[in-house]
Amino acid sequence: MRLKGLMLAGLLALGAIGGTASHAFAGKLEDIKDRGVIRIGVSLGGEPIGFRDAENNPAGYDVDLAKRLADKLGVKVEYTDVSGDARVSMLLSDQLDVVIGNLSATLERAKSINFTIPYNRAGLRVVVQKDSGIKSLDDLAGHKIVVGRGSTGEAFIKRRVPGAEMVYTDNFAPDGVLLLKQRRVDAGIEDSSLVDYLAAQEDNLVTMKGLFSNDPIGIGVRKGDDEFLRWMDMFVSEYISSGDYETSYKKWWGEDANPPQLNPLW
């Protein structure tokens, strides 16, 4: 009888654990479905990743993916423009359900939040005034370089060129871009996806040769819900394997663009 009692207690405990896990997963998805809205943080700092169109509506590569996510869930989307450290802090405070905001998946950030498999990749690149004479990272010492506050670019410049004079902005675009256009800074550092597009539009700007990182860009979610993270991984995997990733990339970077190679396995 004692053995049977112990077995029953064990089964009840397992049932309780299973029920808790099921409730957590159902709770996250059901919360979104009950609201009829998914709260997505997007970074509207610059073309083609995210920006506002002529009608002041969110647009861009990340915004298209956010729309796709809402469609798959059968809900509407509520955008919040976020950048820098706010992309993580607003997730942690549960003001957002996910962040699709050009968020590099770094080991440091992964201490606080979870990331899906990459839906894009980008490397850090430096853009400089064409007549600045800056040809290498060492040349940046003593020059003004605009960086996004809390960005991987800021961390890189602090580590590699401590002698550079950093000019901080909460939004590289449009604020950092404006500083470059007005020649109030000598250089800037951001993801190659944004910097390459910028340099192609501005005659006075040129990109420095080489990439200084090769960062996976993932969707950020709060920790503590492994089942929701798994579903999000499946969402990104289907986005890649369906061919829609390549189609969307070429929509925003041009038909001749070569989308970074991504692995749909999860």
N, C-alpha and C positions, 0 to 999 in steps of 0.2 A: 504493500500500500504506500509506503514511504517513497519507493522508486517511482510509482505511478504519479504520486503527488509532485515529485520533482520534475518529471517529464512534462506534466501539464503546466507547471509553472514556467518551464522553459519555452513551451509552445506559446503560451500567453505572452511571454516577453518578446518572442520573435514577432508575434502578431502585432504587438504594440509598436515595435520598431518599424515593421513594414508599413503599418498604418500611418505612422508619423511621416515616413518618407513619401508615401503616396499623397498625404495631405499637403506636404510642402510643395510637391510638384504640381498637383492639381491647383493648389492655392495660387501659385504664380501665374499659371496660364489662365485660370478662371478669373483672377483679379483683372487681368487685361481684357478678357472677353466680357466680363460683367461691366466694366467701364465702357467697353466699346472703343477704347482708345489705347494705343501704345505710346508711351512717352519716350521719345528718342532725342538724345543729344546729338546735334550735328554742328560742325564747325564751318560757319559761313564766311571764312576769312579770305577766300580768294578762289578764282577760277583755276582749274576746272573742278577741283575737289568739292567745294561748296561755296555758294555765293547767293546773292539775291538778283533775280532777273528784273527786266524793265517794269514789271508789275509788282515788284517788291516781294515776290514769292521765292521761297527757298528753291535752289536748283543746283545741279552738279552731280558728279559721279556718286558721292556718298549719299546724296539725297535720293537718287534713283534707287539705290540699294535699300534705303529706309522705306521707301514706298513699296518696294517688293516685299519686304518683311511684313508690313502692315497688311498687304494683300493676302499673303500666305496665311496670316492669322485671322483674316476676315474682319479686321477692325480699321478704324480711322487712325491717322497718325497725328500726334501733337509734337511739333518741333520746338526745341529749345536751343538757341545758339550758344554754344559753349566752346571754350578754348583753354589752352594751358592747363593749370592744375584743377580748374573747375570741372574738367571732364571726369576726373576721378572723384573729387569731393562730392559732386552732385549725385553720383552713383552711390557712394557710401551713405549719403543721407536719404537715400531712397526717393529723391526727387525725379529720378529718371529710371526707366526700366532697362534701357541699353544705351550705349554710346556708339554711334557710327560717325566718328569725328576725326578721321585721319590720325588715329591713336596708335602709336608705335607700341608693340608688345615688348616691353623691356622687363628684365629680371626685377628691377626696383619696383616698377608698377605692379608686377605680378605678386608682390608681397601684400598688396591691398585689394586687388580685384582680379577676376579671371578674364581670360581672353579666349575667343573662338580661334579655330584655325584661320590662317590669313586669308583675307579677301582681296588683298593688294600687297604690293611690296614697294618700298621707296628707299632711296638712300639720301643722306645729307649731301647737299651741294652748296657751294659758296657762289654768290653772284656779286660782281664788283662793277664800279664805274669804269667804263672802257678806257678812260684816260688816267686812271689812278696809278698805274704802274704796278699794281698788285698782281703777282703771278703765282705766288705760293702761299701756303699757310703762314710761313715765317714772315712774309711781307705784311701780314695783318697787324703785327705788333706796332702799337702806337697809333693805329687807325681806328676810326669809329665803325663798329659793325652792329647792325640791328639784329636782335634775337628775340624770339618769342619767350616770354616769361614761363618758366617751368617746362620748357621744351627740351627735346634731346639735343637740339642745336646749341642751346645755352650750356648744357653740361659738357658738350664736346669742346666748345671754345674755351671754357674755363680750364679744361684739362690740357688741351693742346697748345693754346695760345694765350697764356695768362697775361701777357703784355698788351693784349688788344683792349680797346675801350668799348665795353658793351653798352649799347643803347637798348633799353628794354621796351617792349610793347606787349600788350595783352593779346593783340591780334596782328600777326605778321602782315596779313592783308585784311583791310586796306591800309592800316596805320604804317606798318613797316614798308610796304610798297610805296606809299606816299613819301616817306622819308628818302627813299632811294630816288624816286622821280625828281624830288626837289633838291637832290644832291646834298642833303643835310647829313648823310652818312656815306662812308666810303664803300661799304659792303653789307651784305646780309647773308644769313644762313638759314636754310629751310629745306624741306623735302624736295627732292629733285622734281617730283611731279608738279609742284607749284613754281619752283624757280625756273625750270626749263621753259615753261609756258610764259612766264613773265619776261625773260630775256628775249624771247622770240617777238614780243610785242613792243619792246622798248629799245630804240637804236643806241641809247647811251649806256646800256647795260650788257655785260657779257658774263658767262659762267666760267668759273675756274675749272680746269680739266680735272676729271676724276670724281668718284664718289667716295665719301668718307664713312659710309656705313651701308649696310644692306638690310634694312629693317622690315620685319613682317608687320603688316597693318591688320589688326584684328578688331572684332566687335567687343567692347568692354561690357561685362556684366558683373553684378555683385557676387561675392563669394557666398557659399552656404547653400547653393541649390544646384547640385551636380546634374540632376535630371534636366533642368532648364538649359544648362550649358550644353549638355549633349544634344538637345533638340536644336539649339542654335548652331552647333557644329554641323548637324545634318543639313540645316538651311543653307549654310555657306557652301557645303560640299555640293549640294544640288545646283547652286548658283554657278559653280565652276564647271561641273561636269555637263551641264545642259548647254554650254556654249554661250550663255548669256553674259558671263564675265567678260569674255573676249569682245562680244558685241558692244557692251557698255563702255569698255575701255576705249575702243576705237571711235565710239560716238563722241567722246570728250577729248581725246588726244589726236584724233585724225585716223583716217583709214590706213595710213602708212606706218602707224605706230606699232611697236612690238610689245605687246602686253607681257609683264613679268611672268615667268613660269610659276604656276601655283599647283599645289598637290591637293586633290579633292579628298584624299583619305582622311578619316577622322577616327 
